[in-house]
Amino acid sequence: MEIPPGPPVLSPLVAEVYGIDYAGQIAIAKQVRQAFGETADIVDIDDSVEFPSDKVLVEVDRAKAARLGVEQAAVAQVLQTVLAGEDVSYLHGANVKYAVPIRVEYDAADKADLKQVLALRVRSMGGQLVPLSEIVEVIDTTREHSIYHKDLLPVAYVTGDMAGKTDSPLYGLFEIAGQLTDDPGLNQWYMQQPENPYEYSLKWDGEWQITYETFRDMGIAYGVGLILIYLLVVAQFRSYIVPLVIMAPIPLTLIGIMPGHALLGAQFTATSMIGMIALAGIIVRNSILLVDFINQQVIEGKGFEAALINSAVVRAKPIALTAVAAMAGALFILDDPIFSGLAVSLLFGLFVSTVLTLVVIPVVYYGVMRKRVEWIRTATG
């Protein structure tokens, strides 16, 4: 059983319908709900529009009531008494702490019979008993719909969920949105609220909004982290080119992360993104170990090519051991329903990127620095 989404998500798939007229919003919400129903694997479809229920409006004929000497307030009071009940007196007893109200009210069966209610007689100011049916008019209508609001704007919701092999509701969302693009009078918004609340528009919410905001914020954090790593490495090696070489293996993590998720049938979640961000620092650490070892070998007088080969040979064991230690720690959260994405990213990303780093860094560093060997000896010596 899937755990239902909680606040702030109303449902995995949420379509918010805005417009100037609430009746028009209801009509569009019905069209959107129909599109939900015509899309494969969309289940638990519902909307916030209440089913129209019958309502009887009793309107007093003021002219006739005035001629018969019946006040409108008297009619309202009589109907209130027989339908909702009224305490007409209280019963006091010697052994009763609180007075017991004596309540007058029609029986439930009599309330359901409108003719029985209107047969009730009300006393006029002249003392005569006048049936309600002679001074009121019955109007059949429906109850008003409850109006939901979001950000002070009236809104109608259409909700649903995604089932089947493609569990992510984003696939269903884009398929429904493609069906609704044929309607020129309905604008669709994904990342922000509609700019014009007076035209009919649809805002997609639900897990899509949470997913977008999560990956947007994490993407920004990932970019800021890369910039900080670059600045730190620049300060360490006093070069603007070497940090680019050191950070070159960062994209290699994707070669392990994406196939790893596909191999295990896991979804790329927010925790997977966290593991991807963490891998950037781990891989840069391995690159720094290799580059620093190469520079130390060159300063000691060894040839540049020999230093490259020695770096991969000597540093391979400590780099592999640290990677294996981190992968072993990730094994314990591999079956966790929330942090499994983090474990998959660490396991496959570390394995592939560690192996490729031992090859990529020496090759790239050789291609970039083979004509700057003297600079290595002078700048880092």
C-alpha positions in Angstrom: 0.0 0.0 0.0 1.4 3.4 -1.0 1.6 5.9 1.8 -0.8 8.8 0.9 0.9 12.2 0.4 0.6 14.7 3.2 0.9 18.4 3.5 1.7 20.5 1.5 0.7 18.0 -1.2 -3.0 17.5 -1.7 -2.6 14.6 -4.0 0.2 13.2 -6.4 -1.6 14.8 -9.3 -3.4 18.1 -8.7 -4.9 20.5 -11.3 -5.9 23.9 -10.0 -8.5 25.7 -12.1 -8.7 29.5 -11.9 -11.0 32.0 -13.5 -13.2 35.0 -13.0 -16.5 33.0 -12.9 -16.8 30.0 -10.5 -19.4 28.4 -12.7 -16.9 28.5 -15.5 -14.3 27.0 -13.3 -16.6 24.1 -12.5 -17.2 23.5 -16.2 -13.5 23.5 -17.0 -12.8 21.3 -13.9 -15.3 18.7 -15.4 -13.3 18.8 -18.7 -10.0 18.3 -16.9 -11.5 15.4 -14.9 -12.7 13.9 -18.2 -9.1 14.2 -19.5 -7.9 12.5 -16.3 -10.3 9.6 -16.9 -9.2 9.2 -20.6 -5.5 8.9 -19.6 -4.1 5.4 -18.9 -2.9 4.4 -15.4 -4.6 7.4 -13.8 -6.6 6.3 -10.7 -8.4 7.8 -7.7 -9.8 10.6 -9.8 -11.7 13.2 -7.8 -12.5 16.9 -7.7 -13.6 19.6 -5.2 -16.9 20.3 -7.0 -19.8 19.1 -4.8 -22.5 17.0 -6.4 -25.6 19.2 -6.9 -28.1 18.5 -4.2 -31.8 19.6 -4.2 -32.8 22.6 -2.2 -36.3 23.9 -1.5 -36.7 27.6 -1.1 -39.9 28.8 0.8 -40.7 32.4 -0.2 -43.4 34.3 1.6 -46.0 36.1 -0.5 -45.8 39.4 1.4 -48.9 40.9 -0.1 -51.1 38.0 0.7 -49.6 37.6 4.1 -50.2 41.2 4.9 -53.9 40.9 3.8 -54.3 37.9 6.1 -52.5 39.7 9.0 -49.5 37.3 9.1 -46.0 38.6 9.8 -43.1 37.3 7.8 -41.2 36.8 11.0 -43.9 34.6 12.4 -43.6 32.3 9.3 -39.9 32.1 9.7 -40.2 31.3 13.4 -42.8 28.5 12.9 -40.6 26.9 10.2 -37.6 27.1 12.5 -39.5 25.5 15.3 -40.9 22.5 13.4 -37.7 21.8 11.4 -34.8 22.7 13.8 -36.8 22.5 17.1 -37.2 25.1 19.8 -37.1 25.0 23.6 -40.5 26.2 24.7 -40.1 25.6 28.5 -38.0 23.9 31.1 -38.8 21.0 33.5 -37.5 21.5 37.0 -37.2 18.6 39.5 -36.1 18.3 43.1 -33.4 15.8 42.2 -32.3 17.4 38.9 -29.3 19.7 39.1 -30.0 21.3 35.7 -33.4 22.2 34.2 -34.5 19.8 31.4 -35.6 21.7 28.3 -38.9 20.8 26.7 -38.3 20.9 23.0 -40.9 21.1 20.3 -40.0 19.6 16.9 -41.5 17.8 14.0 -40.9 14.1 13.6 -38.2 13.1 11.1 -40.8 11.6 8.8 -43.0 14.7 8.9 -40.0 16.9 8.1 -39.3 14.9 5.0 -42.9 15.5 3.7 -43.1 19.1 2.5 -46.8 19.0 2.2 -47.1 18.0 5.9 -44.8 21.0 6.8 -46.8 23.5 4.8 -50.1 22.2 6.2 -49.0 23.8 9.5 -51.2 26.7 10.5 -49.8 30.0 11.8 -51.9 32.4 13.9 -52.6 35.8 12.3 -52.8 39.1 14.2 -56.6 38.7 14.1 -56.5 35.4 15.8 -57.3 33.2 12.7 -55.2 30.1 11.9 -53.8 30.4 8.4 -52.1 27.4 6.6 -48.6 28.1 5.4 -49.4 26.8 2.0 -51.7 29.8 1.4 -49.1 32.5 2.0 -45.8 30.9 0.7 -44.5 29.8 -2.6 -42.2 26.8 -3.0 -39.2 27.2 -5.4 -37.2 24.1 -6.3 -33.4 24.9 -6.6 -30.0 23.5 -5.8 -27.6 24.1 -3.0 -24.7 26.5 -3.6 -21.3 25.0 -4.2 -18.6 25.5 -1.6 -16.0 27.8 -3.0 -12.4 26.8 -2.2 -9.7 29.6 -2.2 -5.9 29.6 -2.6 -3.9 32.8 -2.2 -7.3 34.6 -1.9 -8.4 33.4 -5.4 -11.3 31.0 -6.0 -10.1 27.6 -7.2 -11.5 24.3 -8.2 -9.3 21.2 -7.7 -9.0 18.0 -9.8 -6.9 15.3 -8.2 -5.6 11.9 -9.2 -2.9 9.3 -8.7 -0.6 7.3 -11.0 -0.6 3.5 -11.1 1.0 0.9 -13.2 4.7 0.4 -14.2 5.4 4.2 -14.6 4.8 5.1 -11.0 5.9 8.7 -11.3 2.9 11.0 -11.7 4.9 13.3 -14.0 4.3 11.1 -16.9 0.6 11.2 -16.5 0.7 14.9 -15.9 2.5 15.6 -19.2 0.1 13.3 -21.1 -3.0 15.1 -19.7 -1.4 18.5 -20.4 -0.8 17.4 -24.0 -4.6 16.6 -24.3 -5.5 20.0 -22.9 -3.3 22.0 -25.2 -6.0 21.8 -27.9 -8.2 24.2 -25.8 -7.1 27.7 -26.8 -9.0 29.3 -23.9 -7.2 27.5 -21.2 -3.6 28.5 -20.3 -1.5 26.0 -18.4 1.1 26.9 -15.8 3.7 24.7 -14.2 6.2 26.6 -12.2 4.3 29.7 -10.9 0.8 30.9 -10.3 -1.2 32.3 -13.2 -0.3 35.9 -13.9 -3.9 36.9 -14.8 -6.4 35.6 -12.3 -9.3 36.9 -14.4 -8.8 34.5 -17.3 -9.4 30.7 -17.2 -6.1 29.0 -16.5 -4.8 25.7 -15.0 -1.9 25.4 -12.5 -0.3 22.0 -12.1 0.5 21.2 -8.5 1.0 18.1 -6.3 4.2 16.0 -6.5 5.2 17.9 -9.7 5.6 21.2 -7.7 7.5 19.5 -4.9 9.7 17.7 -7.4 10.5 20.9 -9.3 11.3 22.9 -6.2 13.4 20.1 -4.7 15.5 19.5 -7.8 15.7 23.3 -8.5 17.1 24.0 -5.1 19.4 21.1 -5.1 20.7 22.0 -8.6 21.5 25.5 -7.3 23.3 23.9 -4.3 25.2 21.6 -6.7 26.3 24.6 -8.8 27.4 26.6 -5.8 29.3 23.6 -4.4 31.2 23.2 -7.7 32.1 26.9 -7.6 33.4 26.7 -4.1 35.4 23.5 -4.9 36.9 25.3 -7.8 37.9 28.3 -5.8 39.4 26.2 -3.0 41.5 24.2 -5.5 42.6 27.4 -7.2 43.9 28.7 -3.9 45.7 25.4 -3.3 47.4 24.9 -6.6 47.6 28.6 -7.7 46.3 27.8 -11.1 43.1 28.3 -13.1 43.6 25.3 -15.3 44.6 22.6 -12.8 41.2 22.8 -10.9 39.4 22.1 -14.2 41.5 19.0 -14.6 40.8 17.9 -11.0 37.1 18.5 -11.4 36.9 16.6 -14.8 35.9 13.3 -13.2 32.8 14.8 -11.6 30.6 14.1 -14.6 31.8 10.5 -14.6 29.6 9.9 -11.6 26.6 9.9 -13.8 28.0 6.9 -15.7 27.5 4.9 -12.6 24.5 6.6 -11.0 22.0 6.4 -13.9 22.7 2.8 -15.0 22.8 1.8 -11.3 19.2 3.1 -10.8 18.1 1.4 -13.9 19.8 -1.9 -12.9 18.1 -2.0 -9.5 14.8 -0.6 -10.7 15.1 2.4 -8.3 13.7 5.8 -9.0 16.0 8.9 -9.1 14.8 10.8 -6.1 15.9 13.7 -4.0 18.1 11.5 -1.9 19.8 10.3 -5.2 20.5 14.0 -5.9 22.0 14.3 -2.5 24.3 11.4 -3.2 25.3 13.0 -6.5 26.3 16.2 -4.7 28.3 14.3 -2.1 30.1 12.4 -4.8 31.4 15.6 -6.3 33.5 16.2 -3.2 34.6 12.6 -2.9 35.8 12.4 -6.5 37.6 15.8 -6.2 39.5 14.4 -3.2 40.7 11.5 -5.2 41.8 13.8 -8.0 43.7 16.0 -5.6 45.6 13.0 -4.3 46.7 12.1 -7.8 47.6 15.6 -9.0 49.5 16.4 -5.8 51.4 13.1 -6.0 52.3 13.9 -9.6 53.5 17.4 -8.7 55.6 16.0 -5.8 57.2 13.4 -8.1 58.1 16.1 -10.7 59.6 18.4 -8.0 61.8 15.5 -6.8 63.2 15.3 -10.3 61.3 12.3 -11.9 60.1 12.5 -15.4 56.6 13.7 -16.0 55.4 10.5 -17.7 56.9 8.3 -14.9 55.2 10.5 -12.3 51.9 10.0 -14.0 52.2 6.2 -14.0 53.5 6.2 -10.4 50.5 8.3 -9.2 48.0 5.7 -10.5 50.0 2.8 -9.1 50.8 4.2 -5.6 47.6 6.1 -5.0 45.3 3.3 -6.3 45.2 1.4 -3.1 44.3 4.2 -0.7 41.8 5.6 -3.1 40.2 2.2 -3.6 40.1 1.5 0.1 38.3 4.8 0.9 35.8 4.1 -1.9 35.1 0.6 -0.6 34.6 1.9 3.0 32.1 4.5 1.7 30.3 1.8 -0.4 30.2 -0.5 2.6 28.5 2.1 4.6 25.9 2.7 1.9 24.9 -0.9 1.8 23.1 -0.6 5.1 20.6 2.0 3.7 20.1 0.3 0.4 16.7 -1.2 1.4 15.5 2.0 3.1 12.4 3.3 1.3 13.5 6.9 1.5 17.3 6.8 1.4 17.7 4.0 -1.1 18.4 6.5 -3.8 21.3 7.9 -1.8 22.7 4.4 -1.4 22.5 3.6 -5.1 24.2 6.9 -6.0 27.0 6.2 -3.6 27.5 2.6 -4.5 27.5 2.8 -8.3 28.8 6.3 -8.6 31.8 5.6 -6.3 32.6 2.3 -8.1 32.6 3.7 -11.6 34.1 7.1 -10.9 36.9 5.7 -8.8 38.0 3.3 -11.5 37.7 5.9 -14.2 39.5 8.6 -12.1 42.6 6.5 -12.0 42.7 6.6 -15.8 41.1 10.0 -16.7 43.1 12.2 -14.3 46.6 11.0 -15.5 45.5 11.2 -19.1 43.9 14.6 -18.9 46.7 16.0 -16.7 49.3 14.8 -19.2 47.4 16.4 -22.1 47.1 19.8 -20.4 50.4 20.0 -18.5 53.0 18.2 -20.7 54.3 21.5 -22.0 54.2 23.1 -18.5 56.5 20.8 -16.6 58.8 23.7 -15.6 55.9 25.6 -14.3 55.0 22.7 -12.0 58.6 22.7 -10.6 58.6 26.5 -10.0 55.0 27.2 -9.0 54.6 24.2 -6.6 58.1 23.6 -5.5 
